[in-house]
Amino acid sequence: MSASTLAGVAFAASIAVAVMAAYRPLGDYMARIFTSTHHTRIEKAVYKTVGIDPDADQTWGTYLRSVLAFSGVSVLALYGLLRVQSHLGHPYAVPAMGPSQSFNTAVSFVTNTNWQSYSGESALGYTAQAVGLAVQNFLSAAVGIAVAIALVRGFQRSRTERLGNFWVDLVRCTLRLLLPLSFLIAVVFVAAGEIQNLHAYRSATGLAGGSQTIPGGPVASQEAIKQLGTNGGGFFNANSAHPFENPTVWTNWIAIFLEIVIPFSLCRTFGKMVGDKRQGLAIAAVMGLLLVTTTGLLVGAQLAHHGTVPTAIGSASEGVETRFGVPDSSVFASTTTATSTGAVNSFHDSYTSLGGAVTLFNMMLGEVAPGGTGSGLYGMLVLAVLSVFIAGLMVGRTPEYLGKKIGRREVTFASLYILATPAIVLIGTAVAMALPGERASMLNSGAHGMSEVLYAFTSAGNNNGSAFAGISVNTTWYNTALGLAMMLGRFLPMVFVLGLAGSLARQHPVPASDGTLPTHRLLFIGFLTGVTVIVVALTYFPALALGPLAEGLH
Amino acid sequence: MSVTTLLSPMGQPSEPVSRSVGGGLLDPKMLLKALPDAARKLDPRTMYKNPVMFIVEVGSVYTTVVAVRDHTAFSILIAIWLWLTVLFANLAEAVAEGRGKAQAEALRRTKTDTLARRLTTTGEELVPAPQLQQGDRVVCEAGDVIPGDGDVVEGVASVDESAITGESAPVIRESGGDRSSVTGGTKVLSDRVVIEITQKPGESFIDRMIALVEGASRQKTPNEIALNILLASLSIVFLLATATLQPLAIFSKANQPGLPDTSALGVHGVAGLVLVSLVVCLIPTTIGALLSAIGIAGMDRLVQRNVLAMSGRAVEAAGDVNTLLLDKTGTITLGNRQASEFVPVGTTTPEALADAAQLSSLADETPEGRSVVVLAKANFSLRERASGELQHAVFVPFTAHTRMSGVDVDGRQVRKGAAASVMAWVLESSGVVPTETAAVVDGISASGGTPLLVAERNGDAPPQVLGVIHLKDVVKQGMRERFDEMRRMGIRTVMITGDNPLTAKAIADEAGVDDFLAEATPEMKMALIKKEQEGGKLVAMTGDGTNDAPALAQADVGVAMNSGTSAAKEAGNMVELDSNPTKLIEIVEIGKQLLITRGSLTTFSIANDVAKYFAIIPAMFAAVYPGLDKLNVMRLHSPQSAILSAVIFNALIIIALIPLALRGVRYTPSSASAMLRRNIYIYGIGGLVAPFVGIKIIDLLVTFVPGIG
């Protein structure tokens, strides 16, 4: 093993250890946030201002309507802000964003996707970045966590129609979790050299005599929540490859840690809230197993490529920042696609075909390993429900998960959930490939070009937001189509998750016995992992075959 | 063919310990017989109810059109095998139904045109049985067929119920009590009874049985519906994956203009024939084809064990049961108490006690009395005395007043009976009661047994207590193991008995049940069921009396004994025709087996898809992207042979699994973990591997077909 590979392994392993160390305290803390009956003074003030009864308990329908209404208003507000930003007065000139791109961007940030068809330094002013995008970075992450908590309450509660209060969950998650943590992280990032200012762009003359523009902006503060909230929308076009966003190897380490720490720790929250921590650990184990495997495959593909140049220099280093090197960049690429972050510190389009296939596969898993903040947990729990249904039948009982029967309603919601995202991704890709005009957006021809389109819709439909690059997506068609893909890919699953939560909460719990399928043991962990992989592989295999596999198998 | 052999293939009520639930074997003749029915089911108006197979049928029609147009060997073979896939699915269902139909046919024959002797205010009149109304009273005498379901309100008769139970021994039916119900179609063998009709016209027990075994009243069970939803959504996913492949394929082809068209891929994309084949191979056809057969066969397995489930829901619920309420008598213990030990007191030798005990019991024809004789013979080789030996013997029969029985022979008086009575008899004549007697009697009582005192008086000598016979409930053999299995499956067993708590505890301990309910009344039973259900548990019970009816109705699985009252049969959701309460355990196993079979075949079906991709994807696209040939890990001969082999495998696996669907997956009671491990290995891992082997073998064979190889 070469020194750089070894360093890569140490890099990844140390992140894993750090996440494990944070798992318990952070998970328990989050459980406290969502089970506490106490409202802080600031929270009370917020509820009073907005006119919310914080002690009202909502049914799943009300909870869902609250989520949709809040997100709808957020999209409109952000859209408006982007359309009028030229009038807001900036230290540098910013044009208003066009309608289709504004729609795309507004939806993108509200859905926690953070797909960017614009370039941050030229298209946005500081107001839009800080008041528009950064705010949504917090809120969209909090919405995801709130929905996950509602599902957990579905398991935790019984004989009730009530799943908690969306507004309380949203406010608490933002004020007690995301804001304080982001503040601390931003301070660290500033110390590391990330910028945090409101300066106008500066012109400078380089050593060679050429002139360049050096941008400014409140970057560190946005960078913290970008990673912590699995958002991934970069302040600058180069995203986490930009030295102002991700200056050093250790900020790269922190960035990756932040992406996965909440999604993993939410499993502990889940275990704690349902009163069986082993259940949370089992879900975390499945996520971990998948993430470690795909990360290993991705790093392996990048290091062991047999192309002429990669062979000569020992790895596929095209499109990779020399600051980070191939292994660290590959780890970043894996975690950013396996969580719904979508930030990039290297260009996935330049990756080896099989390496690119892994990033695609990570997203195709449905963002569940460990997935986005909240969305990872609810996605994996839905897969667990389906696995329990099949495995439960195999032990000769009406399947039950955590004492809740998985019957007709539950299977219906779970089936619709796993149907929704593939439908969006496959139909989107197929339509784009069928339209000659949209095919022209591809930078590359052949299988690689097809991968670019597949990647775009996979990223949008799964709310990841990372770009393969190489495809020009700032067209009315792509802005609209991908915007719709993001919207449907976010809210359709949420409808089904909350529906599932509602029907679980209504049930009588069934006491566990020796005849009950144990869902915390190794056997079930393996089964759930297998179901997750096989369901994905079966759905996307033909598309993958014509894209990265066609290109990568020789 | 007689009804008896049809309904009771095992002849006798099953033994309490039958290890695993077997099932009928698949007879090739049955396949042939079911063929016309299977063909009839091809009607799209029937097919659409099974969405998975309906997709295959639509595909078959399409490929037939293609085959007619371009009549190549490949297209013709694909069309044929797709039709076979649909046909095989229908065949599975038809075979499962066929078994029920044969039973229904036999039952129908018992519905002869009986004339009923209806009582009127003035006398009796003859009316055809179908015209009887609820509440009518009819008279039946020896030789009459009972015209409808009802309760005996007057008289007692022996009745031949073999028409429905398959059991040839006659049963007693009498007015009042728990043995009053009679079933239409059965025959009175002796005496005369008056029956009040309780059924509505056309809704007799036999009518319901016919409807049940024919599957006419079959409704999808909750788990089956849930599984259908999952299968439908998987089918949609695969339809989407295949449909959206077309633009990608056209693009891929167009991008390499130099390459020639293949039979699978041309300028206009993937050939329709190939796309249809891909869809059919991917959608879960295996489980889709067998799902309804599994359900029908599950009900059928119950019928074969002489249990009638009124709904499939009840069978499924049986698999979910957490608590079994079992009546002590008949289920856990043999019907009667038996002598288990002779305990001599004073100076008496065990042989002397056994001899006296045997002597006193010779004329005692009660099962307890017989058991004393049997024990004496077994333990002390005391043969039964021939009747001639005891010519002068005077037997003293048991009366409720004296509470003892015995014999006077050659001046020797031997008495056997309840401890207090015998003791009184001895003390009356200032006889000898050894001091330890009281202790022995109390000890036996405390252990749950019944002490019988034996005393003797020789001539004028004072009478003397010889010892004590220990009568105890005999737990059926193998029950403890059975309950241990139940425990491993997570099922709690509760023994219900009218005994006092002390006795109940002793028997409960011996039998190994988890709990007991002593001095049980119907109200207590009801309360226990409600308490269990309150905690989310599912409860199964058996019952036969009218006062069991509320509890039977309350229980999630209520099994009424056929010998019981019509109220009980009406309240329960299953009827046990052999009136053997131990069957409850088998019912639970059949319920579980039904679910396991569904789950296992679903897993198998989905796991199969992996290999099919490895066969079809390279066949479709290796011409455009040669690298994809690496996925052809089975090294299949040609694109055509690969696709054809996958389609053929897909069809044949249905036929291959019909016996398993009808018989059910092998079930051995064990913990959920052990069961899951076993089934994942066999049907999950097996399902991944088997098609690789199967498709390869079929590929080797189809290359011999002209036009393919």
Interface residues (C-beta under 8 A of the other chain):
Chain A: L386 F389 I390 A391 G392 L393 M394 V395 G396 R397 T398 P399 G403 I406 G407 R408 E410 V411 T412 S415 L416 I418 L419 P422 A423 L426 I427 T429 A430 V431 M433 A434 R439 S445 G446 A447 M450 H508 P509 V510 P511 S513 D514 G515 T516 L517 P518 R521 L523 F524 F527 G530 I534 A537 L538 T539 Y540 F541 P542 A543 A545 L546 G547 L549 A550 E551 G552 L553 H554
Chain B: P222 N223 I225 A226 L227 I229 L230 A232 S233 L234 I236 V237 F238 L240 A241 T242 A243 T244 L245 Q246 P247 L248 A249 I250 F251 S252 N255 Q256 L278 L282 E316 G319 D320 N322 R487 R488 M489 G490 I491 R492 G535 G536 K537 G591 K592 Q593 L595 I596 R598 G599 S600 T602 T603 I606 A607 D609 V610 Y613 I617 F621 V624 Y625 G627 L628 K630 L631 Y667 S671 A672 S673 M675 L676 R677 N679 I680 Y683 G684
